[in-house]
C-alpha cells in the first residue's frame, strides 16, 4: 500500500494530484493512524491492568504476613509495600481485623480501577472498587465461618425465603414466608435465586455456624450476658395468628404483639395441646451476628428445612412414637456425625445443661424411627417454648410438606 502511495506521489510531481486522489490519500492515512491509536490504547490499558494486579497481589501478601504475626489484619497497608510509581493503593483491614480490601488506581489511566480483598486473595484482583464490591446476592448477609463446623464465610438469606413467582426464592421483608415446600423441592428451588452463583439450601453445618455465632453475642440473651437467661426465640405464641411478614425492619418485635422489656406472661397452647407460659420479650424475631449483621426469624415464625437428613437412630428416649424432648434428655450416645445437633458442640460454657427455659427449643423425634427423614430447624409460630434456634423436627421425609414449614438459602461469597 505504501509503495502505491509513493508511486502516486512520484507521478503527481509530474502530472499533479486530482482532488479524488488527494481525498483517498487522506482517508488512508486517517485509517492507518486510527488503527495504530486503537492498538496502542489497548496495549496501554492491558499494561496498566497488569501493573495494578501485580501491586495488589503484593499488598495482599503483605496483609497476610502481618496477620500471621498479629492474628489480625492491620487497618493500614504495611509500609513494607512498595507500589509502582504510577500506582496508588488505598484501603486496608477492617476495624475488627478479620478482613481487608485494597483499591488500586494508576496515574497512567485513572479510569481503570482494580481491587483485592480477603476473599479474592487466592484468585487475584478484580476490576472495580471496594466501595462497589458485592459479597452476597440481594437480600443476603455475610456470616463469619466457623472452625468448629469447618465452614468459611458464606452468605445467607436475611429473611426466610419468599416466593418471587415461578418457584424462584427471594429474601425480602415483605410477604409471608413460602411454606408447603418439601426438602426435595427446596433443594431444587434454591439454586434459582436471581443473581446468585452456587446458591443452595442451607446445610446443617451452616445452620450450626449461624447458631454458634449468635449464641456468643450478649445482645441476643435476655440478660445481656451469654448463657444467662434465655436467647430470644421469635414469634412462637400464635399471637398474632399464623406466619408473619416484616413490616418494620427496625423493630425486632414487629408483628409479635410484644416489645422489648415486656414482662407480661402469655399463655400458649402448643402444637400438642399443652400449655406454655411465655414471657413477652422472649418473642424478639431478630438475632445479631458478630459482624454487625442482623438475621430475622432464625427461630420461630416457620420451620426451616435444611439439606440434612437422618436415617434411623433418632436420639429421643421415647417409649413409642414421636415425642418432644429437651436436649438434656436426649440419648447422647447416638453417634450421628451428619447431624451435629447437640448445643454442647458450640463450645459455649454451660451449653450442655441448656433447656427450653434458655430459649434454645426442643427436639421432636422417635427412637423407633428407621426411615430416612429430613431435618427441620427453628420451630414455628405455634410451637411455644419448644421453639428456638436449636429446635429440631425429625418427623418428615424429604417429600412431605407442611403449612408451617419453609426454608432458607445460602451461598458462598460471590466473586
VOBALUM-361388 format. One record per residue: residue in three letters; z, y, x of N, C-alpha, C, CB in turn. Coordinates in steps of 0.1 Angstrom, whole numbers, plus 5000, padded with zeros to 4 digits. Each point is the difference from the previous one (the first is absolute). Glycine has a CB too. Layout:
BEGIN
ALAZYXZYXZYXZYX/...
//
This chain:
BEGIN
UNK500049885008500050124992500050135009501249874982/UNK499750125028500150125009498650025007502549965004/UNK496849935000498750015007499050074991500549795013/UNK499650174974499050064990500350154999499949784988/UNK501350265012500450144998499450085012502149944987/UNK498150005026499650075012498550015000501949915012/UNK497449994983498550004999499650114991499949755005/UNK500850264984499650114990500250135006500649854981/UNK500550175027500350135006499050035010502449974997/UNK497149935011499050035010498750044994501049835015/UNK498750104973498850044993500150144994499549764996/UNK501750275000500350134993499850115010501649894985/UNK498750095028499850115010498550045001502049925012/UNK497249994984498550035000499550044987499849835018/UNK500750114971499550024987500950084991498749795002/UNK502750215002500950064991500549914989499050225005/UNK502349804991500649924989499550054986502049965014/UNK497849944978499850034986501450014993497849884999/UNK502350194990501350014993500649874996499350224992/UNK499949695004500549874996500649925012498349994982/UNK501050025030500549945012501450065004497649955007/UNK502550174992501350075004501149954991498850205008/UNK500949794979501149954991500449865002499150164983/UNK499849755020500349865003500949995013497849944990/UNK501950145020500849995012501450044998498050055013/UNK502250064979501450054997500849894992499150245000/UNK500249704990500749904992500449885009498750074980/UNK500449895029500349885009501250045008497649935000/UNK502450195006501150045009501350004992498550145014/UNK501549914973501250004992500549864997499250224990/UNK499949695007500449864997500749945012498149984983/UNK501350045029500549945012501450065003497749965009/UNK502450174989501350065002501149954991498850215008/UNK500849774979500949954990500549875003498950144983/UNK500249775021500449865004500950005011497849924992/UNK502050175018500850015012501450054996498050045015/UNK502150064976501350054996500849904992498950234999/UNK500549704992500749904992500549895009498650054980/UNK500649905029500449905009501250045009497749925000/UNK502250215004501150055009501350024991498450125015/UNK501549924973501150024991500749874997498950204990/UNK500349705007500649874998500749945012498249964984/UNK501250065028500649965012501350075002497849945010/UNK502250194988501250095002501149954990498650195008/UNK501149794980501049964990500649865004498850134982/UNK500449785022500549875004500950015013498049894990/UNK501650205019500850025012501450064996497950045013/UNK502150064978501350054995500949904994498850224997/UNK500649704994500749894993500649905010498550034980/UNK500749935029500549915010501250065008497749905002/UNK502250235001501150065008501350014991498250135013/UNK501649914974501250014992500649864998499050194988/UNK500349715010500549864998500849965013498149944984/UNK501350095027500649965013501450075002497749965010/UNK502350174987501250075002501149964990498750195009/UNK500949784979500949954989500649875004498750134983/UNK500549785022500449875005501150015010497749904995/UNK502050195015501050035010501350054995498150055016/UNK501850044974501250064994500849894992498950224999/UNK500449704994500749894992500749905010498350024982/UNK501149955029500749915010501250075005497849905006/UNK502250234996501150075005501250004990498550155014/UNK501149874973501049994990500749874999498650174987/UNK500649725014500549875000501049985012497949914989/UNK501750145023500849985012501450074998497949995014/UNK502050134980501250084997500949924990498850225005/UNK500649724985500849934991500749875006498450084982/UNK500949865028500649895007501350035006497749915004/UNK502450215002501250045007501050074991498650035020/UNK501050034969500950084992500249944986499450205012/UNK499949694985500149934987499650094988501949875010/UNK497350234993499450084989498950095006502250014988/UNK496950035004498950085005500550155001498349854989/UNK501350215022500450145002499350094991500549965024/UNK500250154972499350104990498950075007502250034988/UNK497849995025499050075007499249905009501350215000/UNK497449815002499249925009500650015014497950034985/UNK502349855021500650015014499250095009500949764997/UNK499850315012499350105009499349925011501750174995/UNK498449705006499249935010498549984995502149885006/UNK497750154982498649994995499250125004500849874980/UNK498150105027499150115005498649984993501250015023/UNK498650074967498850004993498850075007501349994979/UNK497549985017498950065007500150154997498549804997/UNK500850285012500250155000499550064987499750005024/UNK499349934969499550064988500749954987497850015011/UNK503149894991500749944989501450054997498749805005/UNK501650234983501350044996500749894991499350245001/UNK501849715003500849904993501250074993499349825016/UNK500950144972501250054992500649894992499050234999/UNK502249794996500749904992501149935009498049974986/UNK502449915010501049935007500749904990500350195016/UNK501049784987500749914992500750064988500449875021/UNK499950044970500750054988501550035003498549864985/UNK502250215006501450045003500949875001499650224988/UNK500049675006500949885000499649915012500350024976/UNK498650025031499649935012499349874998501950105011/UNK497849874976499449874997498450005000502149964986/UNK497350165014498650005000499550125007499949894978/UNK498850125024499450125006498650024996501449975020/UNK498150154981498650034997499650125009500149924976/UNK498750075031499550105009498650044997501549905018/UNK498350234982498650054997499450045013500750084978/UNK497949925022499350055012498850084996500849805013/UNK499050314994498850084998499450045013500950094978/UNK497849955022499450045013499450144999499549765005/UNK500650325005499450135001498549995000502050095011/UNK497549804993498549975001499450004986500349885021/UNK500550084969499549994986501349994991497749895007/UNK502750234988501250004992499949944986500750205013/UNK498149754983499849944987500349855000498250174995/UNK502049785017500249855001501549985002497849965011/UNK502849964980501549975000500249855001500450224987/UNK500549745021500549865000501550005001497849935012/UNK502749954984501549995000500349855003500450194984/UNK500849795020500549865002501550004995498449955019/UNK502049944975501449994996500549865003499650174982/UNK501749805014500649885003499349884994502250125001/UNK497049904989499349894993498749975007501250054979/UNK498250055027498749995006500049985015499250154982/UNK502049855024500049995015499349885006502150134998/UNK497949764995499449885005498549994997502249894997/UNK497450204994498550004996499350125005500649874980/UNK500150235024499350125005500050124990498649855014/UNK501150274992500050124992499050004989500850125020/UNK499449964970499250014988499650144997501149794991/UNK497750235004499650144996500850054989497749945007/UNK502850194994500850064990501250075007499349834983/UNK501750205009501250065005501349934994498750225003/UNK502449815004501349944995500350064986500849985024/UNK498850144974500350074987499249934988500550215012/UNK498449744991499249944990500049855000498550195001/UNK502449755007500149865001500649944987500350025025/UNK499149874970500449944988500549855004498450144985/UNK502949845014500549875004499949894989501550125015/UNK498649934972500049914989499050044989502449955005/UNK497349964986499250044989500750104991498849775001/UNK500550294990500750094990501049934992497950144999/UNK503349925000501149944992500849905007498650044981/UNK501149945032500849915008500950085010498249824998/UNK502850115007500950065010500149915012501350134982/UNK499249925029500149925013501449944999498450155013/UNK501749724991501349935001500149965015499949914976/UNK501250135031500349955013500149855001501150225005/UNK498349725005500049865002501449955003497750015007/UNK502549864993501349935003499849895010500850074977/UNK500049935033500049895010500649874993500150165020/UNK500849864971500649894993499049924992502150134998/UNK497049944995499049934992498650005006501350064980/UNK498749985033498749995008498950084993500749785009/UNK499650344987499050094994499850135008500649914977/UNK498250135024499750135006500050114989498649895018/UNK501350244985500050104990498849964990501050185016/UNK499249854971499049974990500150104989500049755006/UNK499050244985499950094988500449924988498250155011/UNK502549924980500449944987499850104989501649845011/UNK498150114977499950084988501350074998498249864990/UNK501850275008501250084997500549974986499250185015/UNK499949784976500349974986499549864997500050244993/UNK500649694997499549874996498550024996502449924992/UNK496949975010498550014997499750044985499649835019/UNK499550264980499450034986498649955000501550214997/UNK497949784992498649954998499150134999500749774989/UNK498550255021499150125000498849974991500850075023/UNK499149814972498849964992499249905008499950224989/UNK499549685004499249905007500949915009498150154999/UNK503249844999500949915008500050065014499549804986/UNK500550335016500250065013501450065000497550055002/UNK503349915007501450055001500050145006500949775003/UNK500150314992500150145006501550035000497750074991/UNK502750015019501450045001500150154996500549835019/UNK500250194969500150144995501250004992497650045001/UNK503050084997501250024992499749984985500950165017/UNK498049894978499749994986499649864995499350245001/UNK501049734987499749874994501049905002497650065004/UNK502549854987501049895002499449895009501050054977/UNK499949885030499549895009499249904993502050035013/UNK497049924995499149894996500749874999498050125010/UNK502149824978500749874999499149904994502150124996/UNK498549765001499249884996499049975010500450064976/UNK500049945037499149975011500649885008499150245002/UNK500249654999500649885007499950035015499349844981/UNK501350075026499950015015498649995005502449915002/UNK496949994992498649975005499150124996500449764997/UNK499950314992499250124997500450115009499949934976/UNK501350095027500550115009499449985013502150024987/UNK497849865018499449975013498550045000501649815004/UNK497850174984498550034999499850154999499749784989/UNK501250295003499750144997500450095012500449954976/UNK500650015032500650095010499050065010502049874997/UNK497050055008499050065009499150104994500149795012/UNK499950244975499150094994500450145000499449814986/UNK501850225020500550145000498950095007502449925001/UNK497350194992498950095005500450065013499350054976/UNK499849955034500350075013500949935009499650214988/UNK500649665009501049925008499349895008501850054983/UNK498649945030499649895008501149905001498550165013/UNK501149714984500949895001501250014990499349975024/UNK500650094965501150004990500349864995499450234993/UNK501849745005500449864995501350014992498949905020/UNK501449994973501249994992501250005010498849884981/UNK502350195016501150015009500549865004500650234990/UNK499849755022500549875005501550004999498049975015/UNK502649914987501449995000500650085012499949774989/UNK499450215023500550075012500050154998499249815014/UNK499750244979499950154998501150044990497549995005/UNK502749944985501150034990501350015007498849894982/UNK501550015026501350005007500150115011500149754996/UNK498850295010500050115009500450134993498249895013/UNK501250134975500450124992501550004996497650024992/UNK502849865004501449984995501050035012499249834982/UNK500550115029500950025012500050155003499449775009/UNK499550304991499950145003500950084991497749975010/UNK502150024977500750084990501449975000497950024986/UNK502549865016501449965000500850065011499449794989/UNK499950255022500650065011500150154999499249815014/UNK500550254975500050144998501250034990497550025004/UNK503450065001501250034992499750074986501250025022/UNK497850064977499750074988499549914989499450195013/UNK500449684990499649904990501249934994497849975012/UNK503450064993501249944996500950104992499949845020/UNK500850114970500850094992501050085007499749834982/UNK500950115029501050065008499450105011501549804996/UNK497250185006499450085011500249935014500450204987/UNK500249685012500349925013499449864998502150135005/UNK497149835005499349874999501149884998498150095015/UNK501649834974500849894998501250024991499349925022/UNK501050214975501250034992499550054986501450055021/UNK499249894969499550034986498849924996500950235003/UNK498249834991498849924996498750085003501349904981/UNK497750035022498750065002499350024986499849895023/UNK499550224976499450044987499049894996500450255005/UNK499649724982499249884995499050034990501949875005/UNK497850264992498950044991500249984985498649945019/UNK500450074974500049994985500249864996498550204998/UNK502749764997500249864997500949984988499849965024/UNK500450154968500949984988499250014987501950095013/UNK496749924988499250014988500250124992499949755000/UNK500650355006500250134994499550125009502049904987/UNK496950155010499149984988499449865001499550244998/UNK499949724990499549864999498749985008501049994977/UNK499049905030498749965007499850065013499149974978/UNK499850005028499650055013499650154999499249775007/UNK501150305004499950145000499050065010502350014992/UNK497050105005499250075010500950105007497949964987/UNK501650115022500750115007499450134996500549865020/UNK500250234973499550124995500650125008499749904978/UNK501350075031500650115008500349935014501050134980/UNK498149895030500149945012501250055008497649965001/UNK503050154995501250065007501349954995498650205005/UNK501449724985501249954994500149855000500150204985/UNK500749745024500149865002500549934987500450045024/UNK500250034967500549944988499050024988502450045008/UNK496450014995499050034990499849884990498950165016/UNK501249874971499849904990501049885000497650075000/UNK503749965003501049905000501150034990499549955024/UNK500650184971501150054992501350015008498949904980/UNK501050105034501150015008499850115011500549764997/UNK500550275011499850115010501049975011499350164982/UNK500549925029500849995012501550034996498050055016/UNK502949874988501450034997500449954986499950195015/UNK499249754977500349954987501049895001497750074992/UNK503549955002501149905000500149924987501250145017/UNK497949894974500049934987499849855002499250214988/UNK501449715003499849865001499049964989502349965009/UNK496649974995499049954990500249854998498450195007/UNK501649774980500149864997498649954999502250034988/UNK497549875020498649945000500049864996499550165019/UNK499749814972499849864996498849955009500850034976/UNK499649885033498949965010499149904994501650045018/UNK497449914990499049914996500449874994498650105017/UNK502649864987500649874994500950024989499849905022/UNK500450234974500950034988501450035005498649864986/UNK501750145027501350035004500250155001500049805013/UNK501250254988500450145000500350045015500949984976/UNK498450135028500350065013500550144997498249875012/UNK502650184997500550144999499650085013502049924986/UNK497050175011499450075011500550145001497949854998/UNK502450195014500450145003498750095000502049935013/UNK498050184980498850084998499250035012501250094982/UNK499549965029499250045012499449895008501450205001/UNK498849684995499549885007498549994997502249885000/UNK497350194990498649984995499050085008501049974978/UNK499350095034499050085007498849925004501950145009/UNK496949914988498849925003499450025013499650024976/UNK500950075032499550035013500949955012498850204990/UNK500549755020500749965012499450075012500749784990/UNK500150275020499550075011499849915012501250204992/UNK497749825016499849935012500450085012498149884989/UNK502050055022500550075013499150105005501149795005/UNK497650214991499050105005499950114990498849825012/UNK502150194978499950114990499249984988500350145019/UNK499049754981499249964988500949964988498049945015/UNK501550064973500749964988499149904993501250224998/UNK499449674998499349904992500749994986499449875021/UNK499850114969500449994986500049864995499150234996/UNK502049744997500149874992499949875008499050134981/UNK501549885031500049875008501049914993499550125022/UNK501549934971500949934992499850054985501749965019/UNK498349954972499950044986498650034995502350085002/UNK497749964986498750044992499249884997500050225012/UNK499349724998499349874997500249915013498350114984/UNK501749765014499949915011498850025008501449834987/UNK498650145026498850015008499849875007500450255004/UNK498449704993499649875006499650025015499249924978/UNK501350005031499650015014499049885002502350115008/UNK497249885004499149905004500749875003498450175008/UNK503049834993500749895004500149894989501350155014/UNK498949734990500249884991501149915006497550014993/UNK503149914998501049915004499749874992501750185005/UNK498349715002499749874994501349915000497550025007/UNK503149964982501249924999501150065008498649804997/UNK502550125003501250045009500550144997499149855017/UNK500850204970500550144998501650005002498150044983/UNK502450075021501450005005501150014990499050115019/UNK500749904968501150014990500849874999498650164987/UNK502749855010500949894999500249964986501250075021/UNK497749924971500149984986500249854997498650204996/UNK501749774991500249874996498949954990502550035003/UNK496550054997498849964991499450134994501149784995/UNK497750245010499250124994500350135008500149894978/UNK499150215019500150135007501350074996497550015000/UNK503150055010501250084998500050135009501349794994/UNK499550315002500250115009501149975010499350164981/UNK500549885031501049975010500250135009499549754999/UNK501750275005500350105011499549945013502050104987/UNK497749995022499649955013501149925008498450195001/UNK502849854997501149945006500249854995501150235004/UNK498349744985500249874994498849915002501550104983/UNK497549945025498849925002500349895010498650204995/UNK500549705005500149895009499450055013499949824982/UNK500950235028499550065012499549895010501650194997/UNK498549694999499549895009498549974998502349905000/UNK497250164989498649994997499250075011500449984975/UNK498749965032499350065011498550024995501549895018/UNK498350244978498650034995499550125008500549914977/UNK499050075035499650115009499050104994500549855019/UNK498750104971499050094994500750094990498249835003/UNK503150154994500750094990501250055007499149874980/UNK500950245027501250065006500850074990498850025022/UNK501849914969500650064988501450065003498749854986/UNK502050105023501550035002500250145005500449765004/UNK500450324989500350145005500550005014500450074977/UNK500349825027500650005014498950015010501949864992/UNK496850115005499050005010499750155004499049794990/UNK501550315002499750145004500850045012499650054976/UNK501549875027500850035012501150114997498049945014/UNK502150104974501050114996501349934999498250144988/UNK502849925018501449954999500549994985500550105023/UNK500049794974500549984986499049954990501650175005/UNK497149824999499049964991500249864994498450145012/UNK502349774996500249864996500949994988499649935023/UNK501150184973501050004989499550094989501849955016/UNK497050114984499650084990499749924987499050165017/UNK501349914971499849944987499250104992502149865002/UNK497750104985499450104991500750134999499249804987/UNK502150205015500850124999499650105011501949874991/UNK497550085020499450085010498650054998501549885016/UNK498050084972498750054996498849935006501150214997/UNK499149675009498949935006499249914991501350015021/UNK499349964968499349914990500449855001498250175001/UNK501349764990500349854999498749925002501950054985/UNK498349825016498949915002499949914987500350005026/UNK498549984969499849914989499249885005500050204983/UNK500649695017499349885006500649874995499550145021/UNK499949754984500549874995499949905012499350054976/UNK501849885027499949915011499249884997502250075007/UNK497549904980499349894996498550025000501949934987/UNK497650205015498650034999499349935012500550224988/UNK498449725010499249945011498650065002501349794995/UNK498350284995498650065000500050125009499549914977/UNK499350135027499750125008500150124990498549885017/UNK502450224987500150124991499850135009501649874985/UNK498050235008499950135006501350075001497650024991/UNK502550095016501250075002499950144994500549885021/UNK500550154970500150144994501250075006498849924979/UNK501050215023501150085007500450124991499249925022/UNK502150124980500450134995500750004987498350095013/UNK501549814978500550014986499250094992502349955009/UNK498150074978499350084991500950094991498149835000/UNK501350234990500750104992501049954991498050135001/UNK502149734998501149954991500849895007498650064980/UNK501349945033500849895008501450055002497949925011/UNK502550204986501350055002500549995014500549934977/UNK500750025025500649995014499349905008502250074991/UNK496949855003499349905008498850075008500649824984/UNK499250305013498950085006500450055014499150064977/UNK500049955032500350065013498949975010502549974996/UNK497550085016498949985009499949865005500250235007/UNK500949694992499949865003499949914988501450055020/UNK498550014968499949914988498849915002501050184985/UNK499149705011499049905003499849914988500650015024/UNK498249984971499649914990499149895005500350184983/UNK500049695015499249895005499549914989501350015021/UNK498650044967499849914989498550004996502350044992/UNK496850035014498650004996499149945011500450204986/UNK498549735009499049965009499050115002500349764993/UNK498750225015499150115004499050044990500349925023/UNK499750014965499150044990500750064988498549825007/UNK502850184992500750054989500150155000501349795000/UNK498850274989500150154998501250034992497550035002/UNK502950104999501250044992499850154997501549825011/UNK499050224978499950154996501050085008499349934977/UNK501650015031500950085008499749985015501749974982/UNK497249985021499749975014498750065005501249784998/UNK498850305013498950065006499949975015500150184983/UNK499449915025499949985014499850135008498949784995/UNK501150205018499850125009499249965012502250094993/UNK496950005012499149975010500450065013498249994983/UNK501549945028500250055014498750005008502449924999/UNK497750145012498850015009500550035014498550074981/UNK500749895029500350045014499750155001499549785009/UNK501150295002499750145002498550015002502250045011/UNK497250064982498650014999499550075013500150024975/UNK498849925031499550055012498650054999501549855012/
//
